[in-house]
């Protein structure tokens, strides 16, 4: 099974299962529809060129697809490095007035999701009104919601 197939299975499976933890919504209520509506594209890269590929895809990102997923089948670096790189890029993109938000993912492979920060935060505002974040602790809420919203509001 390819990584693209694994991610699609994840979106249709685990990310679409309703959970009390998320106010009887799924962990990612929009993931399945993004695939169904052909709004996802994948860019495979060698782990040695991972960040170079991410930055070149950022430059090409025009919002035609809701999500561009850059991935490597091998982990080019650890989770802390990935999170630091993604956070640094998010702040730099924001300073440049780019409507882009990156999200890193690291397990048996490494991925970076490239999305519009405005579209993502609009969905987050809708989810928040439905109680989606009620079970987040203060640190989680700050890390995953407030920080992104602050950057979005500076655009």
For each residue, the residues with C-beta under 8 A, 3 or more apart:
1: 5 6 9
2: 5 6
3: 6 7 42 44 71 73 109 111
4: 7 8 42
5: 1 2 8 9
6: 1 2 3 9 10
7: 3 4 10 11 42 69 111
8: 4 5 11 12 35
9: 1 5 6 12 13
10: 6 7 13 14 15 31
11: 7 8 15 16 28 31 32 34 35
12: 8 9 15 16 31 32 35
13: 9 10 16 17
14: 10 17 27
15: 10 11 12 26 27 28 31 32
16: 11 12 13 26 28 29 31 32
17: 13 14 26 27
18: 22 24 25 26
19: 22 24 25 26 27
20: 23 24
21: 27 135
22: 18 19 25 26 27 132 135
23: 20 130 131 132 134 135
24: 18 19 20
25: 18 19 22 29 127 130 132
26: 15 16 17 18 19 22 29 31
27: 14 15 17 19 21 22
28: 11 15 16 31
29: 16 25 26 123 127
30: 33 34 123
31: 10 11 12 15 16 26 28 34 35
32: 11 12 15 16 35 36
33: 30 36 37 39
34: 11 30 31 37 39 40 66 67
35: 8 11 12 31 32 38 39 40
36: 32 33
37: 33 34
38: 35
39: 33 34 35 65 66 67
40: 34 35 65 66 67 68 69
41: 65 67 68 69
42: 3 4 7 68 69 71
43: 53 57 68 69 70 71
44: 3 71 72 73
45: 49 50 52 53 70 71 72
46: 49 50 72
47: 50 72 73 74 75 76 110
48: 76
49: 45 46 52 53
50: 45 46 47 53 54 70 72 76 77 110
51: 54 55 76 85
52: 45 49 55 56
53: 43 45 49 50 56 57 70
54: 50 51 57 58 70 89 102 112 114
55: 51 52 58 59 89
56: 52 53 59 60
57: 43 53 54 60 61 68 70 114
58: 54 55 61 89 93 98 100 102 114
59: 55 56
60: 56 57
61: 57 58 68 100 114
62:
63: 66 99 116 119
64:
65: 39 40 41 68
66: 34 39 40 63 115 116 119
67: 34 39 40 41 113 114 115
68: 40 41 42 43 57 61 65 113 114 115
69: 7 40 41 42 43 111 112 113 114
70: 43 45 50 53 54 57 111 112 114
71: 3 42 43 44 45 109 110 111 112
72: 44 45 46 47 50 75 76 109 110
73: 3 44 47 109
74: 47 109 110
75: 47 72 78 106 108 109 110
76: 47 48 50 51 72 110
77: 50 81 82 85 110
78: 75 81 82 106
79: 82 83 106
80: 83 84
81: 77 78 84 85
82: 77 78 79 85 86 104 106 110 112
83: 79 80 86 87 104
84: 80 81 87 88
85: 51 77 81 82 88 89 104
86: 82 83 89 90 102 103 104 112
87: 83 84 90 91
88: 84 85 91 92
89: 54 55 58 85 86 92 93 102
90: 86 87 93 94 101 102 148 151
91: 87 88 94 95 151
92: 88 89 95 96
93: 58 89 90 96 98 100 101 102
94: 90 91 97 98 117 151 154 155
95: 91 92
96: 92 93
97: 94 155
98: 58 93 94
99: 63 116 117 118 155
100: 58 61 93 114 115 116 117
101: 90 93 114 115 116 117 120 121 148 151 152
102: 54 58 86 89 90 93 112 113 114 115
103: 86 112 113 115
104: 82 83 85 86 110 111 112 113
105: 110 111 112 113
106: 75 78 79 82 110 111
107:
108: 75
109: 3 71 72 73 74 75
110: 47 50 71 72 74 75 76 77 82 104 105 106
111: 3 7 69 70 71 104 105 106
112: 54 69 70 71 82 86 102 103 104 105
113: 67 68 69 102 103 104 105
114: 54 57 58 61 67 68 69 70 100 101 102
115: 66 67 68 100 101 102 103 119 120
116: 63 66 99 100 101 119 120
117: 94 99 100 101 120 121 148 151 152 155
118: 99 121 122 152 155
119: 63 66 115 116 122 123
120: 101 115 116 117 123 124 148
121: 101 117 118 124 125 148 149 152
122: 118 119 125 126
123: 29 30 119 120 126 127
124: 120 121 127 128 145 148 149
125: 121 122 128 129
126: 122 123 129 130
127: 25 29 123 124 130 132 133
128: 124 125 131 132 133 145
129: 125 126
130: 23 25 126 127
131: 23 128 134
132: 22 23 25 127 128
133: 127 128 136 141 145
134: 23 131
135: 21 22 23
136: 133 140 141 144 145
137: 140 141
138: 141 142
139: 142 143
140: 136 137 143 144
141: 133 136 137 138 144 145 146
142: 138 139 145 146 147
143: 139 140 146 147
144: 136 140 141 147 148
145: 124 128 133 136 141 142 148 149
146: 141 142 143 149 150
147: 142 143 144 150 151
148: 90 101 117 120 121 124 144 145 151 152
149: 121 124 145 146 152 153
150: 146 147 153 154
151: 90 91 94 101 117 147 148 154 155
152: 101 117 118 121 148 149 155
153: 149 150
154: 94 150 151
155: 94 97 99 117 118 151 152
